[in-house]
Every structure is written in C-alpha cells, then in structure tokens.
C-alpha cells in the first residue's frame, strides 16, 4: 500500500478547518483554472480533497512547476500580497473540494487571530525551503535522479497526476519518462489498479 503524506499544513499542525467561518467551500471539476497566468488574484486556496498543479506556458508548452494535494494550500503569492499579475497558472487535476480564502478575510484573520502571524510565517518559511530545495535539485541532479527522488518522497503522484504533467515537472519528455520507468520496473507504483492509496 502506498501511503500519501498528510500535507504540509498537517505537518505544521495547522488545523485550518477551525477557521471555516472565513472560508468559502467550492466543488471544482478537473482541468479548471483557479488562476490564469497573468491574472491578478486575491484568493488563497486550501485543498480538502483532490489534486492541483501549478505551472506556466513557455514556447507553447505547458510546464508543471509543482503539485498540491489534500491539506495543502496554493496561491499566487505575488497577486495575493503585491497585487501583481501571476507568473503561473493554478489548475485542478481531479474533482476537487477546495476552500477559498479571500485577501479581505486573510487580512481580517491577521487582525483578529493572534496565532495567524506565526502560522503565516511558518507556512512561508516552509515553502521557501521547499522551493530552494527544488531549485537545487533542478540544477544539480540528472532527470533520472529527480525521478528517483520523486518516487522516494512522493510516489502517490504517479497514481494521481497525468504522465505528461509529471514529465514536464521532471524537465523531461513523455518518451524519456517512459524509458526511465521501464528501466526502473515500477509497475507496482504507477499502476493504480495494482495498488491502494492510503492518506495518512
């Protein structure tokens, strides 16, 4: 059985559900853009159920930069905090249940909930460390090493994200990813029918 990580909000011991009065719950179909590249968005999204990806367009190619799943939040930081156009899009990959936090409610929470400042700081620091690690990985590791790291740390992604998105995330083509998978013999990891997914 492949165990899925509980999400970085759980890792930080943040029980976001107790702030539900500030959130709007929405049901979203796959391939829905929550934020378009170039949009100015004042929303932050917390995923209760489903998978979301962040990406951008370059030379008419769709490139995935990051994946998000249950108990994780995603937003365009430059839009939310600076009012600038987003440099990437945010798109659902699955049927999703998402809780939306507006900039107005975020500011209200910051003013009225004492622990909000520390929560925000912890979230930002966690994501900065993640992005620094990811950048170092792209610079210092080969595609196959990045593949091995993804299998080790987040194998459930191979059961929940389309291969083309995983390939672009790793910085390789679909064909190259298929060849790596064939060499690694990871049928038990990438075949959903042969596995059960457990969220812990």
C-alpha positions in Angstrom: 0.0 0.0 0.0 1.3 3.4 -1.0 1.0 6.0 1.8 0.3 9.6 0.9 1.8 12.3 3.1 -0.7 14.2 5.1 0.1 17.6 3.5 2.3 20.4 4.8 -0.5 22.1 6.8 -0.8 18.9 8.8 3.0 18.8 9.1 2.8 22.3 10.6 0.0 21.2 13.0 -2.3 23.8 11.4 -6.0 22.8 11.8 -7.4 25.1 9.1 -10.9 23.7 9.5 -11.4 25.6 12.7 -11.3 28.8 10.7 -14.2 27.7 8.4 -16.2 30.9 9.0 -13.6 32.8 7.0 -13.6 30.2 4.1 -15.9 29.6 1.1 -16.2 25.9 0.1 -16.4 25.1 -3.6 -16.5 22.0 -5.7 -14.3 22.1 -8.8 -14.1 19.8 -11.8 -10.8 18.6 -13.3 -8.9 21.0 -15.7 -10.4 24.1 -14.1 -8.0 27.1 -13.9 -8.3 28.6 -10.4 -5.8 31.3 -11.5 -4.7 32.1 -15.0 -1.2 33.1 -15.8 -1.2 36.9 -15.9 -4.3 37.2 -13.7 -4.4 39.4 -10.6 -6.0 37.1 -7.9 -6.8 37.9 -4.3 -7.6 34.3 -3.3 -5.8 31.6 -1.4 -7.0 28.0 -1.9 -6.9 25.2 0.7 -7.4 21.7 -0.7 -9.7 19.4 1.2 -9.9 16.8 -1.5 -8.3 16.4 -4.9 -5.1 17.3 -6.7 -3.9 20.7 -8.1 -0.9 21.7 -10.1 0.9 25.0 -10.6 2.5 25.7 -14.0 3.3 28.1 -16.8 3.4 28.3 -20.5 6.7 28.6 -22.4 7.2 28.3 -26.2 3.6 26.9 -26.5 4.4 24.2 -24.0 2.6 23.6 -20.7 5.1 23.1 -17.9 4.2 21.9 -14.4 6.1 23.5 -11.6 4.5 21.9 -8.5 1.8 19.6 -7.3 -0.6 20.1 -4.4 -2.9 17.7 -2.7 -5.0 17.3 0.5 -4.3 19.6 3.4 -2.1 21.9 1.4 -2.7 25.5 0.3 -1.8 27.1 -3.0 -2.0 30.7 -4.2 -0.2 33.3 -6.4 1.9 35.0 -3.8 2.7 38.0 -6.0 -1.0 38.6 -6.6 -2.2 38.0 -3.1 0.3 40.1 -1.3 1.6 42.5 -4.0 -1.4 42.9 -6.4 0.9 41.9 -9.3 -0.1 39.6 -12.2 0.5 35.9 -11.5 3.5 34.4 -13.3 1.9 31.0 -13.4 -1.5 29.3 -13.5 -3.1 27.0 -10.9 -5.2 24.2 -12.3 -7.1 21.2 -10.9 -6.2 17.7 -12.0 -9.1 15.9 -10.3 -12.5 16.6 -8.9 -11.7 18.9 -6.0 -13.2 20.2 -2.8 -11.5 23.5 -2.2 -11.9 26.2 0.5 -11.2 29.7 -0.7 -9.8 32.5 1.5 -10.1 36.0 0.1 -7.5 38.7 0.7 -10.0 40.6 2.8 -10.7 37.7 5.1 -7.0 36.9 5.3 -6.3 40.4 6.5 -9.3 40.1 8.9 -7.8 36.9 10.3 -4.4 38.6 10.7 -6.0 41.3 12.7 -8.3 39.2 14.9 -6.5 35.9 15.4 -3.3 36.2 17.4 -1.7 33.0 16.1 -2.2 34.0 12.5 1.1 35.8 12.2 3.1 32.8 13.4 1.1 30.5 11.1 1.7 32.7 8.1 5.4 32.9 8.9 5.7 29.1 9.3 3.9 28.5 6.0 6.1 31.0 4.1 9.3 29.6 5.6 8.3 26.0 4.8 7.6 26.9 1.2 10.8 28.9 0.8 12.8 25.9 2.0 10.9 23.7 -0.5 11.5 26.0 -3.4 15.2 26.3 -2.6 15.5 22.5 -2.4 13.6 22.1 -5.7 15.8 24.7 -7.5 18.9 23.0 -6.2 17.5 19.6 -7.5 17.0 21.0 -11.0 20.5 22.4 -11.1 22.5 19.6 -9.6 20.6 16.4 -10.4 20.0 14.5 -13.6 16.4 13.7 -14.8 16.8 10.1 -13.5 18.0 11.3 -10.1 15.0 13.7 -9.9 12.7 10.8 -10.9 14.3 8.6 -8.1 13.7 11.4 -5.6 10.1 11.8 -6.6 9.5 8.0 -6.3 11.1 8.0 -2.8 9.4 11.1 -1.4 6.0 11.3 -3.2 5.2 8.1 -5.0 1.5 8.7 -4.9 1.9 11.4 -7.5 2.4 8.7 -10.1 -1.1 7.4 -9.3 -2.8 10.8 -9.3 -1.2 13.0 -11.9 -1.1 12.5 -15.7 2.2 11.3 -17.0 2.7 14.4 -19.3 2.5 16.7 -16.2 5.0 14.5 -14.3 7.3 14.5 -17.2 7.2 18.3 -17.5 7.7 18.6 -13.8 10.8 16.5 -14.0 12.0 18.5 -17.0 11.9 15.7 -19.5 9.7 14.4 -22.3 6.9 11.8 -22.1 9.1 9.4 -24.0 12.1 9.9 -21.7 9.9 9.3 -18.6 8.5 6.1 -20.1 12.1 4.9 -20.7 13.1 5.6 -17.1 10.0 3.9 -15.8 10.8 0.9 -17.9 14.3 0.6 -16.6 13.2 1.0 -13.0 10.4 -1.6 -13.3 8.0 0.4 -11.0 4.7 -1.1 -12.3 3.6 -1.6 -8.7 4.0 2.2 -8.1 2.5 3.6 -11.3 -0.4 1.2 -11.8 -3.4 2.4 -9.8 -5.3 -0.9 -10.3 -2.4 -2.8 -8.6 -2.3 -0.5 -5.5 -4.4 1.0 -2.8 -3.7 4.6 -1.8 -3.8 5.5 1.9 -3.8 9.1 3.1 -2.1 9.2 6.5 
